[in-house]
Amino acid sequence: MEFTIDKIKKNCHHFRGDIPCKPHKKQGVNCVDTIGNDCSYYDSVSKRVLIIKLGAIGDVIRTTPLLRKLKEIEPRAEIWWLTLTPEVIPNMVDIVLPFTPQSLVTLQMTSFDNIYNLDKDKEACAVCSIVKADVKKGFALREGKCVPIDNEAEHKYLTGIFDNLSKANRKNYQEEIFEICGFRFSGEEYIMPEVSEYQWKLPKKKLIIGLNTGCGGRWTSRLWPDKYWITLAKKLKRSGYAPLFLGGEQEHKKNLILAKQSDAIYLGHFPLQQFMSLVNHCNLVVTAVTMALHIAVGYRKKIVLFNNIFNKHEFELYGRGVILEPDFECDCFYSPICKNNCMQYLKVETVFNACQKLLSNKERNSEVTQ
């Protein structure tokens, strides 16, 4: 049978257009065989969907539950995702685009059935406005300003520009983004990308408690005092746990000092995928609202979450964690600097007791023997 271009199944999930598809490369199959039958790997695409969620890394990770809903309602949809951090996008996304001029040109020449823009940044809104789609949800750009596309995006829009509405909000982030897209959140979990396994020098017979000491350079109002981290690490170690300091390059010098003064473990700072692997080796993570929080949620770890400047109802811990705040209402809501340094009023004993409660003796014994 003569093979012609019109026989190519361009609406197949495997079809690339510029290079051989994986089934052809691995199995030698063509879209149509010599007697006219379709390839057995043919997987037709019903819709083309674009998600725009550029950053930050933690926000990208906590947007991944949306993929579960999309695959449930449109199992044959081809899903694209435009982001600043392609390395955290899970494999179920068909086409991952970094936020580059090349990607923007590609999007301008592609039409979609649905676009979900979940960012209010001008550049994300501009992309949503420019790219062709039958249905657009979320936020667009009008006269240089972000605007909600429809009523379903108004709640998230208003809480972003008025502190009093943000404080009164009782919806978590997942509920908000599902609502923006026209769905209902039903406890869908994060989806994490596959990462290589690394060999870590960690105790094999003790529960690992990750102590993530940083909070990024912008929101230093979230920092817990260094002396509290040292005291907590000592108490955890005396109780038979293995405290492990976590952080990035910004926390490296501090973590070296904290580990030395508490005799806890600190292995250094690592590229993102290695850091994700290290967090995955923890049984529980103590952290402020950071990227590490969402990595820990994604790997279904138990979590002690510090919060002082955000609305605690925003965070979905899926029943595996507890949110701890200072004993009084902090007046530095969404402020990068806290004049009262309110995190000093979150006591070590409170944090230690929360760790103990989450890692009960029964769970402790069963996890160590696994």
Rosetta blueprint (number, residue, H / E / L):
1 M L
2 E L
3 F L
4 T L
5 I H
6 D H
7 K H
8 I L
9 K L
10 K L
11 N L
12 C E
13 H L
14 H L
15 F L
16 R L
17 G L
18 D L
19 I L
20 P L
21 C L
22 K H
23 P H
24 H H
25 K H
26 K H
27 Q H
28 G L
29 V L
30 N L
31 C L
32 V E
33 D L
34 T L
35 I L
36 G L
37 N L
38 D E
39 C L
40 S L
41 Y L
42 Y L
43 D L
44 S E
45 V L
46 S L
47 K L
48 R E
49 V E
50 L E
51 I E
52 I E
53 K L
54 L L
55 G L
56 A L
57 I H
58 G H
59 D H
60 V H
61 I H
62 R L
63 T L
64 T L
65 P H
66 L H
67 L H
68 R H
69 K H
70 L H
71 K H
72 E H
73 I H
74 E L
75 P L
76 R L
77 A L
78 E E
79 I E
80 W E
81 W E
82 L E
83 T E
84 L L
85 T L
86 P H
87 E H
88 V H
89 I L
90 P L
91 N L
92 M L
93 V L
94 D L
95 I E
96 V E
97 L E
98 P E
99 F L
100 T L
101 P H
102 Q H
103 S H
104 L H
105 V H
106 T H
107 L H
108 Q H
109 M L
110 T L
111 S E
112 F E
113 D E
114 N E
115 I E
116 Y E
117 N E
118 L L
119 D L
120 K L
121 D L
122 K H
123 E H
124 A H
125 C H
126 A H
127 V H
128 C H
129 S H
130 I H
131 V L
132 K E
133 A E
134 D E
135 V E
136 K E
137 K E
138 G E
139 F E
140 A E
141 L E
142 R E
143 E L
144 G L
145 K E
146 C E
147 V E
148 P E
149 I L
150 D L
151 N H
152 E H
153 A H
154 E H
155 H H
156 K H
157 Y H
158 L H
159 T H
160 G H
161 I H
162 F L
163 D H
164 N H
165 L H
166 S H
167 K H
168 A H
169 N L
170 R L
171 K L
172 N L
173 Y H
174 Q H
175 E H
176 E H
177 I H
178 F H
179 E H
180 I H
181 C L
182 G L
183 F L
184 R L
185 F L
186 S L
187 G L
188 E L
189 E L
190 Y L
191 I L
192 M L
193 P L
194 E L
195 V L
196 S L
197 E L
198 Y L
199 Q L
200 W L
201 K L
202 L L
203 P L
204 K L
205 K L
206 K L
207 L L
208 I E
209 I E
210 G E
211 L E
212 N E
213 T L
214 G L
215 C L
216 G L
217 G L
218 R L
219 W L
220 T H
221 S H
222 R H
223 L L
224 W L
225 P L
226 D H
227 K H
228 Y H
229 W H
230 I H
231 T H
232 L H
233 A H
234 K H
235 K H
236 L H
237 K H
238 R H
239 S L
240 G L
241 Y L
242 A E
243 P E
244 L E
245 F E
246 L E
247 G L
248 G L
249 E H
250 Q H
251 E H
252 H H
253 K H
254 K H
255 N H
256 L H
257 I H
258 L H
259 A H
260 K H
261 Q H
262 S H
263 D L
264 A L
265 I E
266 Y E
267 L L
268 G L
269 H L
270 F L
271 P L
272 L H
273 Q H
274 Q H
275 F H
276 M H
277 S H
278 L H
279 V H
280 N H
281 H L
282 C L
283 N L
284 L E
285 V E
286 V E
287 T E
288 A L
289 V L
290 T L
291 M H
292 A H
293 L H
294 H H
295 I H
296 A H
297 V H
298 G H
299 Y L
300 R L
301 K L
302 K E
303 I E
304 V E
305 L E
306 F E
307 N L
308 N L
309 I L
310 F L
311 N L
312 K H
313 H H
314 E H
315 F L
316 E L
317 L L
318 Y L
319 G L
320 R L
321 G E
322 V E
323 I E
324 L E
325 E L
326 P L
327 D L
328 F L
329 E L
330 C L
331 D L
332 C L
333 F L
334 Y L
335 S L
336 P L
337 I L
338 C L
339 K L
340 N L
341 N L
342 C H
343 M H
344 Q H
345 Y H
346 L L
347 K L
348 V H
349 E H
350 T H
351 V H
352 F H
353 N H
354 A H
355 C H
356 Q H
357 K H
358 L H
359 L L
360 S L
361 N H
362 K H
363 E H
364 R H
365 N H
366 S H
367 E H
368 V H
369 T L
370 Q L
